[in-house]
């Protein structure tokens, strides 16, 4: 796959003049919401997939799942030839660095405390630039994290509500042709998503995808996957790869010109 930079979802490829316009717009947004003016660029100047953990309040990613973002990026690089950061970063919701790249992961268990005004403003700017947020509930049977995460994201996107997203959506066929969602737990067959202008901007998972991606010192899975074991873990990895390719390439797989490529992949994705 050719190296691809990021762009605003749904927007035409940026010309030099457009890039300068975007840079100015981002700079103004950062200055207006997150602090003093600083030089700014369009999303993804480096063009590599970076599964950043989004931090809010004093929450941190701890335990065995700290290995999951690196595994996510490593699988993308190995399976697709797309560029990825093998040492993914973390970013705070109220940090202007949130606006530097188009993807972040909000994850955890238990209730998510209310976001601060600055954190909500940061997310509004992130979504306004076309950013994509993956929300992963580590304890979907309890559901407290997913429920409160929806509540807080609604403060940043008050005009939109989540809808069910399944195999008909490009997220399920951006690389592998997937029949359902999977994670450490089986969960529902679909994801939920917030869609704006035809593009998915938030994906809600009730599957603990990061739990399926977490690995031990030998590179194997560090958490049991139920009820399907290793085949289910593989499907969770494929879902993660699909999300990454969606972030990298937006909706390009919807174009008819790619139908032949999709057909060739059917045997791989079953």
MOZIQUI-V183571 format. One record per pair of residues at least 12 apart in sequence whose ideal C-beta (glycine too) atoms are under 10 Angstrom apart, sorted by the first residue. I is the first residue (numbers start at 1). J is the second residue. D is the distance in Angstrom with one decimal. If there is no record, write none. Layout:
[[I	J	D] [I	J	D]]
//
This chain:
[[1	80	6.1] [1	81	5.0] [1	82	5.4] [1	83	9.1] [1	175	9.5] [1	245	8.6] [1	248	8.4] [1	249	8.4] [2	81	9.1] [2	82	9.4] [3	46	9.8] [3	47	5.5] [3	48	8.6] [3	81	9.3] [3	82	8.0] [3	83	5.9] [3	248	9.5] [4	44	8.8] [4	47	6.2] [4	82	7.8] [4	83	8.8] [4	245	10.0] [4	248	5.8] [4	249	6.2] [4	250	9.2] [4	252	8.8] [5	19	9.7] [5	42	8.0] [5	43	8.2] [5	44	5.5] [5	45	7.2] [5	46	8.4] [5	47	4.5] [5	48	9.9] [5	248	9.2] [6	42	7.3] [6	43	4.1] [6	44	3.0] [6	45	8.4] [6	46	9.3] [6	47	6.8] [6	48	9.7] [6	49	9.6] [6	101	7.5] [6	102	4.8] [6	103	8.7] [6	129	9.7] [6	130	8.2] [6	131	9.6] [6	132	9.9] [6	247	7.7] [6	248	7.4] [6	249	9.5] [6	250	8.5] [7	19	9.4] [7	22	8.5] [7	42	6.9] [7	43	7.0] [7	44	8.0] [7	102	8.8] [7	130	7.6] [7	250	7.4] [8	22	7.2] [8	25	9.7] [8	42	7.6] [8	43	7.3] [8	102	8.8] [8	128	9.3] [8	129	6.4] [8	130	4.2] [8	131	9.6] [8	199	9.4] [8	250	9.1] [9	43	9.5] [9	102	8.1] [9	129	9.0] [9	130	4.0] [9	131	8.7] [9	132	7.7] [9	196	8.4] [9	197	7.3] [9	198	8.6] [9	199	4.0] [9	200	8.5] [9	201	7.5] [9	246	9.7] [9	247	9.4] [9	250	5.2] [9	251	7.6] [10	130	7.3] [10	196	8.7] [10	197	5.0] [10	198	6.5] [10	199	5.3] [10	250	7.4] [10	251	7.7] [11	42	9.8] [11	130	7.4] [11	197	9.6] [11	199	9.9] [11	250	9.1] [14	42	6.3] [18	42	8.6] [19	41	8.0] [19	42	5.9] [19	45	9.5] [20	42	9.6] [21	42	9.3] [22	40	8.7] [22	41	7.9] [22	42	4.3] [22	43	8.5] [22	129	8.4] [23	39	7.8] [23	40	5.7] [23	41	5.4] [23	42	6.4] [23	45	9.8] [24	40	8.0] [25	40	8.4] [25	42	9.0] [25	128	9.5] [25	129	8.4] [26	38	9.8] [26	39	9.6] [26	40	3.9] [26	41	6.9] [26	42	6.8] [26	43	8.5] [26	96	9.5] [26	99	6.2] [26	100	9.0] [26	125	8.4] [26	128	9.8] [26	129	6.7] [27	39	6.9] [27	40	4.0] [27	41	8.9] [27	96	10.0] [27	99	9.8] [28	40	8.5] [29	96	9.2] [29	99	7.1] [29	121	9.6] [29	122	10.0] [29	124	9.2] [29	125	4.9] [29	126	9.7] [29	128	7.2] [29	129	7.5] [30	96	4.8] [30	97	9.8] [30	98	9.7] [30	99	6.1] [30	100	9.7] [30	122	9.6] [30	125	7.4] [31	96	9.2] [32	121	8.8] [32	125	8.5] [33	94	9.2] [33	96	8.6] [33	99	9.2] [33	117	9.8] [33	118	7.8] [33	120	9.7] [33	121	4.3] [33	122	6.9] [33	124	7.5] [33	125	5.5] [33	128	9.9] [34	94	6.8] [34	95	7.3] [34	96	4.3] [34	97	9.3] [34	98	8.1] [34	99	7.6] [34	118	7.1] [34	121	7.1] [34	122	6.1] [34	125	7.3] [35	94	9.2] [35	95	9.2] [35	96	6.2] [35	118	9.1] [36	96	9.2] [38	96	6.7] [40	96	8.1] [40	99	7.1] [40	100	8.2] [41	99	9.4] [41	100	7.5] [42	99	9.9] [42	100	9.7] [42	102	9.5] [42	129	8.2] [42	130	9.7] [43	99	7.9] [43	100	7.4] [43	101	6.1] [43	102	4.3] [43	103	9.0] [43	126	9.6] [43	129	6.2] [43	130	6.9] [43	131	7.3] [43	247	9.8] [44	100	8.2] [44	101	5.8] [44	102	5.8] [44	103	8.9] [44	247	9.0] [44	248	8.6] [45	100	8.1] [45	101	9.0] [46	83	8.0] [46	85	8.4] [46	100	9.3] [46	101	8.4] [47	82	9.1] [47	83	6.1] [47	248	8.1] [48	73	8.3] [48	76	9.5] [48	77	9.0] [48	82	8.2] [48	83	4.1] [48	84	5.5] [48	85	5.2] [48	86	9.4] [48	88	9.9] [48	101	8.9] [48	248	8.9] [49	72	8.3] [49	73	6.0] [49	76	5.4] [49	77	8.1] [49	80	9.2] [49	82	6.2] [49	83	6.8] [49	84	4.1] [49	85	7.0] [49	88	8.7] [49	101	9.1] [49	102	9.5] [49	103	7.1] [49	241	9.7] [49	243	9.5] [49	244	4.9] [49	245	8.5] [49	247	6.5] [49	248	5.9] [50	69	8.5] [50	72	9.8] [50	73	7.2] [50	83	9.7] [50	84	7.3] [50	85	4.5] [50	86	10.0] [50	87	9.3] [50	88	5.4] [50	89	6.3] [50	91	9.3] [50	100	9.3] [50	101	5.4] [50	102	9.0] [50	103	6.6] [50	104	9.0] [50	244	9.7] [50	247	9.3] [51	68	8.2] [51	69	4.4] [51	70	8.3] [51	71	9.2] [51	72	4.6] [51	73	5.7] [51	76	8.5] [51	84	8.1] [51	85	8.0] [51	88	4.8] [51	89	9.1] [51	101	10.0] [51	103	6.6] [51	104	8.3] [51	105	5.9] [51	134	8.0] [51	210	9.1] [51	213	9.2] [51	240	8.1] [51	243	8.7] [51	244	7.3] [51	247	9.0] [52	69	7.5] [52	85	8.9] [52	88	5.9] [52	89	5.2] [52	90	6.2] [52	91	5.0] [52	97	8.9] [52	98	8.3] [52	100	9.4] [52	101	6.6] [52	102	9.9] [52	103	6.6] [52	104	4.8] [52	105	6.6] [53	65	9.3] [53	66	8.7] [53	68	9.0] [53	69	6.2] [53	88	7.4] [53	89	8.0] [53	90	4.5] [53	91	7.4] [53	104	7.4] [53	105	5.4] [53	106	8.2] [53	107	6.9] [53	108	9.7] [53	210	9.0] [54	90	7.8] [54	91	6.2] [54	92	7.8] [54	93	5.9] [54	95	9.8] [54	98	7.4] [54	103	9.6] [54	104	4.1] [54	105	6.1] [54	106	4.6] [54	107	8.1] [54	119	9.4] [54	122	9.4] [54	123	8.6] [54	126	9.1] [54	133	7.1] [54	134	9.1] [54	135	9.2] [55	90	5.7] [55	91	6.8] [55	92	4.9] [55	93	6.9] [55	94	9.4] [55	95	8.6] [55	98	9.8] [55	104	9.4] [55	106	9.0] [55	119	9.5] [56	92	7.4] [56	93	4.9] [56	94	8.3] [56	106	7.5] [56	108	9.1] [56	112	7.1] [56	113	7.3] [56	114	9.3] [56	115	5.7] [56	116	8.1] [56	119	5.6] [56	120	10.0] [56	122	9.6] [56	123	9.3] [56	149	9.6] [56	152	7.9] [57	92	9.2] [57	93	8.7] [57	94	9.7] [57	112	8.6] [57	113	5.2] [57	114	8.6] [57	115	7.7] [57	116	7.5] [57	119	7.9] [58	113	8.8] [59	92	9.8] [59	106	9.6] [59	107	9.5] [59	108	6.4] [59	110	9.8] [59	112	7.9] [59	113	7.7] [60	90	8.3] [60	108	9.5] [61	90	7.1] [61	105	8.9] [61	107	7.0] [61	108	7.9] [61	210	8.4] [62	108	9.8] [63	109	9.9] [63	138	9.1] [63	211	9.6] [63	214	8.3] [63	222	9.4] [63	223	9.5] [64	210	9.4] [64	211	8.1] [64	214	4.6] [64	215	8.3] [64	216	7.7] [64	221	9.6] [64	222	4.5] [64	223	6.2] [65	107	7.5] [65	108	9.4] [65	109	9.9] [65	136	9.1] [65	138	7.2] [65	184	9.5] [65	208	8.6] [65	209	9.9] [65	210	4.7] [65	211	6.2] [65	212	9.9] [65	213	7.9] [65	214	4.9] [65	222	8.7] [65	223	8.0] [66	90	9.7] [66	210	9.3] [66	214	8.0] [67	210	9.1] [67	213	7.8] [67	214	5.3] [67	215	5.2] [67	216	8.0] [67	217	9.3] [67	219	9.7] [67	222	7.0] [68	88	9.2] [68	105	8.8] [68	107	8.7] [68	136	9.0] [68	208	9.7] [68	209	8.0] [68	210	3.9] [68	211	7.5] [68	212	8.2] [68	213	4.0] [68	214	4.7] [68	215	7.8] [68	222	9.3] [68	223	9.4] [68	240	8.8] [69	85	8.9] [69	86	9.7] [69	87	8.8] [69	88	3.9] [69	89	8.6] [69	90	8.5] [69	105	7.1] [69	107	9.7] [69	210	7.6] [69	213	8.0] [69	214	9.8] [69	240	9.9] [70	84	9.5] [70	85	8.6] [70	86	6.0] [70	87	6.5] [70	88	6.0] [70	213	9.0] [70	215	8.4] [71	86	9.7] [71	88	9.7] [71	210	8.9] [71	212	9.4] [71	213	4.5] [71	214	7.1] [71	215	5.2] [71	219	8.7] [71	221	9.2] [71	222	9.8] [71	237	8.1] [71	240	8.4] [72	84	8.2] [72	88	7.4] [72	105	8.6] [72	134	9.7] [72	209	8.5] [72	210	7.9] [72	213	5.5] [72	237	8.3] [72	240	5.0] [72	241	8.2] [72	243	8.6] [72	244	7.0] [73	85	5.6] [73	86	5.6] [73	87	8.3] [73	88	5.6] [73	240	9.5] [73	244	7.8] [74	86	5.9] [74	88	9.8] [74	213	9.5] [74	215	9.2] [74	219	9.4] [75	213	7.8] [75	237	5.4] [75	238	8.7] [75	240	6.5] [75	241	5.8] [75	244	8.3] [76	175	8.9] [76	237	9.7] [76	240	7.7] [76	241	5.6] [76	242	9.8] [76	243	9.3] [76	244	4.5] [76	245	7.6] [76	247	9.6] [76	248	8.4] [77	244	9.6] [78	241	9.5] [79	175	7.6] [79	176	8.9] [79	237	8.4] [79	238	8.5] [79	241	5.7] [79	244	9.5] [79	245	9.6] [79	268	9.6] [80	174	9.8] [80	175	6.1] [80	176	9.9] [80	241	6.5] [80	242	9.9] [80	244	7.8] [80	245	6.4] [80	248	8.6] [82	175	9.0] [82	241	9.0] [82	244	7.0] [82	245	6.8] [82	247	9.7] [82	248	5.6] [82	249	8.5] [83	248	8.5] [84	244	7.2] [84	248	9.0] [85	101	9.4] [88	103	9.7] [88	105	8.9] [89	101	8.5] [89	104	9.8] [90	104	9.2] [90	105	9.5] [91	104	6.4] [91	105	9.9] [91	122	9.3] [91	126	9.7] [92	118	9.4] [92	119	7.8] [92	122	8.0] [93	106	8.4] [93	115	6.5] [93	116	8.2] [93	118	7.9] [93	119	3.8] [93	120	8.1] [93	121	9.0] [93	122	4.8] [93	123	6.0] [93	126	8.3] [93	152	9.5] [93	156	9.4] [94	115	8.6] [94	116	6.5] [94	117	8.9] [94	118	3.9] [94	119	4.8] [94	120	8.9] [94	121	7.6] [94	122	5.0] [94	123	9.2] [95	118	9.3] [95	119	9.5] [95	122	7.1] [96	122	7.9] [96	125	8.9] [97	122	9.7] [98	119	9.4] [98	122	5.2] [98	123	7.8] [98	125	7.7] [98	126	5.4] [98	129	9.7] [98	131	7.8] [99	122	7.7] [99	125	5.8] [99	126	6.1] [99	128	9.4] [99	129	6.3] [99	131	7.8] [101	126	9.6] [101	131	8.1] [101	247	9.3] [102	126	8.4] [102	129	7.5] [102	130	6.4] [102	131	5.1] [102	132	6.0] [102	133	9.9] [102	247	6.1] [102	248	8.9] [102	250	9.4] [103	126	9.8] [103	131	7.1] [103	132	5.3] [103	133	7.8] [103	134	7.3] [103	243	8.3] [103	244	7.9] [103	246	9.4] [103	247	4.7] [103	248	8.9] [104	123	9.1] [104	126	7.3] [104	131	7.0] [104	132	7.9] [104	133	5.5] [104	134	7.5] [104	135	9.8] [105	132	9.9] [105	133	7.5] [105	134	4.8] [105	135	7.8] [105	136	6.3] [105	203	9.7] [105	205	9.7] [105	209	9.0] [105	210	7.4] [105	243	9.5] [106	123	9.2] [106	133	5.9] [106	134	7.3] [106	135	4.9] [106	136	7.5] [106	137	9.8] [106	145	9.0] [106	149	6.0] [106	152	8.7] [106	153	7.9] [106	202	8.9] [106	204	9.6] [107	134	8.0] [107	135	7.1] [107	136	4.1] [107	137	7.6] [107	138	6.5] [107	145	7.9] [107	149	8.9] [107	205	8.8] [107	208	8.6] [107	209	8.6] [107	210	5.7] [107	211	9.5] [108	135	9.4] [108	136	8.1] [108	137	7.8] [108	138	6.0] [108	139	8.8] [108	144	9.6] [108	145	5.1] [108	146	9.7] [108	148	9.5] [108	149	8.1] [108	210	9.7] [109	136	10.0] [109	137	7.2] [109	138	4.1] [109	139	4.2] [109	140	9.3] [109	142	7.1] [109	144	7.5] [109	145	5.4] [109	146	9.8] [109	208	8.8] [110	137	9.9] [110	138	8.7] [110	139	7.4] [110	142	7.6] [110	144	5.5] [110	145	6.0] [110	148	8.5] [111	142	9.6] [111	144	4.8] [111	145	6.9] [111	147	8.0] [111	148	4.7] [111	149	9.3] [111	151	9.5] [112	135	9.4] [112	137	9.9] [112	144	8.2] [112	145	5.8] [112	146	9.0] [112	147	8.7] [112	148	4.2] [112	149	5.0] [112	150	9.3] [112	151	7.9] [112	152	5.9] [112	153	9.5] [113	148	8.0] [113	152	8.6] [114	148	8.4] [114	151	8.3] [114	152	6.6] [114	155	8.5] [115	149	9.9] [115	151	9.5] [115	152	4.9] [115	153	8.9] [115	155	6.7] [115	156	8.1] [117	155	9.4] [119	152	8.3] [119	155	9.2] [119	156	8.8] [120	152	7.7] [120	153	9.3] [120	155	4.9] [120	156	5.4] [121	155	9.9] [121	156	8.3] [122	156	8.5] [123	152	8.4] [123	153	7.1] [123	155	8.0] [123	156	3.9] [123	157	8.1] [123	202	9.7] [124	155	8.6] [124	156	4.8] [124	157	7.9] [124	158	9.7] [125	156	9.1] [126	156	8.1] [126	201	9.1] [127	153	8.9] [127	156	6.1] [127	157	6.0] [127	160	9.3] [127	194	8.6] [127	196	7.7] [127	201	5.5] [127	202	7.9] [128	156	9.3] [128	157	9.7] [128	196	9.8] [128	201	9.8] [130	196	9.0] [130	197	9.1] [130	199	7.2] [130	201	7.4] [130	250	8.4] [131	201	7.0] [131	202	9.4] [131	247	9.3] [132	171	9.8] [132	193	9.8] [132	194	10.0] [132	199	8.3] [132	200	6.8] [132	201	5.8] [132	202	7.4] [132	203	7.3] [132	243	8.1] [132	246	7.4] [132	247	5.4] [132	250	9.3] [133	149	9.3] [133	153	7.3] [133	156	9.2] [133	157	9.7] [133	194	8.6] [133	200	9.8] [133	201	6.9] [133	202	4.8] [133	203	7.3] [133	204	9.3] [134	191	9.2] [134	193	10.0] [134	200	9.9] [134	202	8.0] [134	203	5.0] [134	204	8.5] [134	205	6.9] [134	209	7.8] [134	210	9.3] [134	240	8.8] [134	243	6.1] [134	244	9.7] [134	247	8.8] [135	149	5.0] [135	150	7.9] [135	152	9.9] [135	153	7.3] [135	162	9.6] [135	191	9.4] [135	192	8.8] [135	193	9.7] [135	194	9.7] [135	202	6.5] [135	203	6.7] [135	204	4.7] [135	205	6.5] [135	206	9.5] [136	149	9.2] [136	183	7.6] [136	184	9.8] [136	203	8.8] [136	204	8.5] [136	205	4.8] [136	206	8.8] [136	207	7.5] [136	208	6.5] [136	209	5.2] [136	210	5.4] [136	211	8.4] [136	212	10.0] [136	213	9.7] [136	240	9.9] [137	149	7.5] [137	183	9.1] [137	185	9.5] [137	187	8.8] [137	204	7.8] [137	205	6.6] [137	206	5.4] [137	207	7.8] [137	208	6.7] [137	209	9.5] [137	210	10.0] [137	211	10.0] [138	183	9.5] [138	184	8.2] [138	185	9.7] [138	207	9.9] [138	208	5.1] [138	209	9.6] [138	210	7.2] [138	211	6.2] [138	223	9.9] [139	185	9.1] [139	206	9.7] [139	208	7.5] [139	211	9.5] [140	183	8.1] [140	184	9.1] [140	185	6.0] [140	186	9.6] [140	187	5.6] [140	188	8.7] [140	205	8.0] [140	206	3.9] [140	207	6.5] [140	208	6.4] [140	211	10.0] [141	185	7.3] [141	187	9.2] [141	206	8.9] [141	208	9.7] [143	206	7.2] [145	206	9.7] [146	192	8.7] [146	204	6.2] [146	205	8.2] [146	206	5.9] [149	202	9.2] [149	204	7.4] [150	162	6.6] [150	192	8.3] [150	194	9.2] [150	202	8.9] [150	204	6.8] [153	194	7.3] [153	201	9.6] [153	202	6.0] [153	204	8.7] [154	194	9.1] [156	194	9.9] [156	201	10.0] [156	202	9.2] [157	194	5.9] [157	196	7.6] [157	201	7.4] [157	202	7.2] [159	194	10.0] [159	196	8.7] [160	193	9.9] [160	194	5.0] [160	195	7.5] [160	196	6.1] [160	201	8.2] [160	202	8.5] [161	192	9.5] [161	194	7.4] [161	195	9.9] [162	191	9.2] [162	192	4.2] [162	193	6.2] [162	194	5.4] [162	195	8.8] [162	202	7.2] [162	203	9.3] [162	204	6.0] [163	190	9.5] [163	191	9.9] [163	192	6.8] [163	193	6.3] [163	194	7.7] [163	195	6.5] [163	200	9.7] [164	188	8.4] [164	189	9.3] [164	190	4.8] [164	191	7.8] [164	192	6.0] [164	193	7.9] [165	181	8.6] [165	190	5.9] [165	191	4.8] [165	192	6.6] [165	193	4.2] [165	194	9.6] [165	195	7.8] [165	200	6.8] [165	203	7.2] [165	204	8.9] [166	178	9.3] [166	179	8.8] [166	180	7.5] [166	181	8.2] [166	188	9.5] [166	189	6.6] [166	190	4.2] [166	191	7.8] [166	193	9.9] [167	179	5.7] [167	180	7.2] [167	181	9.5] [167	189	8.5] [167	190	8.4] [168	190	9.8] [169	190	8.8] [169	191	8.3] [169	193	7.5] [169	195	8.7] [169	200	7.1] [169	203	9.8] [169	242	10.0] [169	246	9.2] [169	251	9.9] [169	254	9.7] [170	198	9.6] [170	199	9.3] [170	200	8.0] [170	242	8.9] [170	245	9.5] [170	246	6.5] [170	249	9.3] [170	250	8.7] [170	251	5.5] [170	252	8.6] [170	253	5.2] [170	254	5.4] [171	191	7.2] [171	193	7.5] [171	200	6.0] [171	203	6.9] [171	239	8.5] [171	242	5.9] [171	243	6.4] [171	245	9.0] [171	246	5.1] [171	247	9.8] [171	251	9.7] [171	253	9.5] [172	190	8.9] [172	191	8.5] [172	238	9.8] [172	239	8.1] [172	242	6.5] [172	243	9.9] [172	246	9.4] [172	269	9.7] [173	242	7.3] [173	245	9.6] [173	246	9.5] [173	253	6.1] [173	254	9.2] [173	258	9.8] [173	262	6.4] [173	265	8.6] [173	266	10.0] [173	269	8.1] [174	241	8.3] [174	242	4.7] [174	243	7.8] [174	244	8.3] [174	245	4.1] [174	246	4.5] [174	247	9.0] [174	248	8.6] [174	249	6.7] [174	250	9.2] [174	251	8.7] [174	252	8.4] [174	253	5.2] [174	254	9.5] [174	262	9.6] [175	238	7.7] [175	241	5.4] [175	242	5.3] [175	243	9.5] [175	244	8.2] [175	245	4.5] [175	246	8.6] [175	248	9.7] [175	249	9.1] [175	253	8.3] [175	262	9.5] [175	265	7.4] [175	268	9.1] [175	269	8.0] [176	234	10.0] [176	235	8.7] [176	237	9.4] [176	238	4.4] [176	239	8.0] [176	241	6.6] [176	242	5.8] [176	245	8.9] [176	265	6.9] [176	266	9.6] [176	268	6.9] [176	269	3.9] [176	270	9.1] [177	238	9.4] [177	242	9.2] [177	262	6.9] [177	263	9.3] [177	265	6.3] [177	266	5.8] [177	267	9.6] [177	268	8.3] [177	269	3.9] [177	270	7.6] [178	235	7.1] [178	238	6.1] [178	239	6.2] [178	241	9.7] [178	242	6.4] [178	269	6.6] [178	270	9.8] [179	235	8.8] [179	269	8.8] [179	270	8.5] [180	207	9.8] [180	235	7.8] [180	239	8.9] [181	203	9.4] [181	205	6.7] [181	206	8.4] [181	207	5.7] [181	209	8.3] [181	235	8.4] [181	236	8.4] [181	239	5.8] [181	242	9.8] [182	205	9.6] [182	207	6.2] [182	209	8.0] [182	212	7.3] [182	225	8.4] [182	228	7.5] [182	231	9.1] [182	232	5.3] [182	233	8.0] [182	234	8.5] [182	235	3.9] [182	236	4.5] [182	237	8.8] [182	238	8.0] [182	239	6.0] [182	240	9.8] [183	205	6.3] [183	206	8.1] [183	207	2.7] [183	208	4.6] [183	209	4.2] [183	210	8.0] [183	211	6.5] [183	212	5.0] [183	213	8.7] [183	225	7.9] [183	232	8.2] [183	233	8.9] [183	235	8.8] [183	236	4.9] [183	239	7.5] [183	240	9.1] [184	207	6.9] [184	208	4.0] [184	209	7.4] [184	210	8.0] [184	211	3.3] [184	212	4.5] [184	213	8.7] [184	214	8.2] [184	221	8.9] [184	223	5.6] [184	224	7.7] [184	225	5.3] [184	226	7.4] [184	232	8.4] [184	233	8.0] [184	236	7.1] [185	206	8.1] [185	207	5.9] [185	208	5.7] [185	209	9.8] [185	211	7.8] [185	212	8.7] [185	224	10.0] [185	225	7.9] [185	226	6.1] [185	227	8.4] [185	228	9.6] [185	232	8.9] [185	236	9.7] [186	206	9.8] [186	207	7.4] [186	225	8.9] [186	226	7.3] [186	227	6.2] [186	228	6.6] [186	232	6.9] [186	235	9.7] [186	236	9.9] [187	205	7.4] [187	206	4.6] [187	207	4.0] [187	208	7.9] [187	209	9.4] [188	205	9.4] [188	206	5.9] [188	207	8.0] [190	204	9.9] [190	206	9.4] [191	203	5.3] [191	204	6.2] [191	205	5.8] [191	206	8.2] [191	207	8.2] [191	209	9.7] [191	239	8.4] [191	243	9.2] [192	204	4.1] [192	205	8.4] [192	206	8.0] [193	205	9.9] [198	251	7.1] [198	254	8.8] [199	246	9.2] [199	250	6.8] [199	251	6.5] [200	243	9.3] [200	246	7.1] [200	247	9.8] [200	250	9.6] [200	251	8.9] [203	239	9.7] [203	243	6.7] [203	246	8.8] [205	236	9.6] [205	239	8.3] [205	240	9.9] [205	243	9.2] [207	232	9.7] [207	235	10.0] [207	236	7.0] [207	239	8.0] [208	223	8.2] [208	225	9.2] [208	236	8.7] [209	236	5.5] [209	237	8.9] [209	239	6.4] [209	240	5.9] [209	243	8.4] [210	223	9.3] [210	236	9.3] [210	240	8.7] [211	223	4.8] [211	224	9.1] [211	225	7.9] [211	233	9.6] [211	236	8.5] [212	224	9.8] [212	225	5.5] [212	232	7.4] [212	233	5.0] [212	234	9.1] [212	235	8.6] [212	236	3.6] [212	237	7.1] [212	239	8.8] [212	240	8.2] [213	233	8.3] [213	236	6.9] [213	237	6.7] [213	239	9.9] [213	240	6.2] [220	233	9.7] [221	233	5.6] [221	236	9.6] [221	237	9.7] [235	269	9.7] [238	268	9.4] [238	269	7.1] [242	269	9.4]]
//
